[in-house]
Each structure stands twice: as C-alpha cells, then as structure tokens.
Amino acid sequence: MTERISWNTFFERQASACRDPALRRFYAVGLPDEKTPLEDVSLMAMDFETTGMDPDRHAIVSIGLIPFTLRSIAPAAGRYWVLRPPRDLSEESIQFHRITHAEVAGAPDLDDILDDLLAALEGHLVVVHYRHIERPFLDAAVLDRRGERCLFPLIDTMELEARHTRPTGWQRFARMLGRRPPSIRLAESRARYGLPPYSSHHAKLDALATAELFQAQIAHHHSPHTPVGRLWL
C-alpha cells in the first residue's frame, strides 16, 4: 500500500479491483473492525519454509497453517503443503528445512494450491513469528503467478516479544555493558513462558508453536479484550 489507509479500506478496495476470483473472494470476506477484541477474532498461525530470505530470489517450499483462538488451537484442522520451487534446491536449503529434491519433484507449484490457501485464510487474522517472511514471500509469489497483490494485516509474535524483552534503550545499555540482548527467536521466546521445545523448521509444527506462543503472550502481557488494531501490522 502506497497510501496510508486502513487495512479495512484496503480490503474493500481490493475486493472491487481484483480480477482474480480467489483473490477477490479473499478480500471480499473482509477483516474484523480494528476495535474488535482479540477474544472475538478467528486467528490463523502461518509458517513458511523457504529456500532463502529474499522473496525476489528465493521461493516457498512448504506452508503450514493452524487455526486457533485465544481459547483453543485446532491442529487437526490445519493444512500443510510441500511445494515445488521454480529453481533447484541448494544443499544449504535442504540441510536447513530437511525438504529434499525427491519431495519437491512431485510437489505442486504454489499456483496449484493458491485457491485453497486463500480460502483457508479467509476470515482469519494471520499470526506469524517474524513478519518479513510470510507476507512478502506470498505477495511476491502471487504477484508473479496472478499479476495481483496479496497483502493482509498480521500479528508478529517476534515483534511482540521484542517489545517485552527489549524495552526502549535496552540495546544501547546492553552494548555499554557488553551484553547480548535476549533472543527473540521462536524456541527461546517459547521457553520464557514455559512452553515445551519442538523440532524447528517444519512449517506446520512451527505454526503450532507460534499459536501457543501468541496465547501465552496475550495471557502474560495483554488482555483478551485488547483491540486487534493495537497489535496488527
């Protein structure tokens, strides 16, 4: 978005402007009002495994979704896809996410599952851990395949954790003392709330881990009555 408009207004405009039917439906379902309490919102934890960190040069190789609310998590209702990237996997990428050449060889392209993915996201507020992966990668992939933008508000549990563990001035003070700031990676963030360790770099399991972390963050630092507009980005 180039204008400073609300997410609700952006969705309304896109619902009218989009030519692609799946994107048009996704935007037409709309968003909760910014004042809606978190306890009244349907949430969707989403995680991607990718071949690298640059959405212009790298690709999505797996997607995990877990629907949840502040009261419950529904792993059985989640979704998981392995995808075929447009370029061969690097050995570094395979070692990181453990998805092999054989797995992606018979996997669908993102375009083949995009309608299902967008339908699953409809009506949910997306929650991720580190917002610079899922939203920009999906937007770049959809723009490449459908010629239109796929943008949406989300809540970033890494950003929330930074607010609580790295208050204003902390990093400057820590550098003066020669200390490293506390880690806000997913596993370390979960450990601060007593949540169990999970294997990392599996998209559906990381989505589950993100959903649990968000519930803990709200219970400790916020309120079920917190308006969604205060947390989404």
Buried (B, 14 or more C-beta within 10 A) or exposed (E): EEEEEBBBEBBBBBBEEBEBEBBBBBBBBBBBEBEBBBEEBEBBBBBBBBBEEEBEEBBBBBBBBBBBBBEEBEBEEBBBBBBBBEEEBEEEBBEBBEBEEEBBEEBBBBEEBBBEBBEBBBBBBBBBBBBEBBBBBBBBBBBBBBEBBBBBBBBBBBBBBBEBBBEEEBBEEBEEEEEEEBEBBBBEBBEBBEBEEBEEBBBBBBBBBBBBBBBBBBEEEBEBEBBBBEBBE
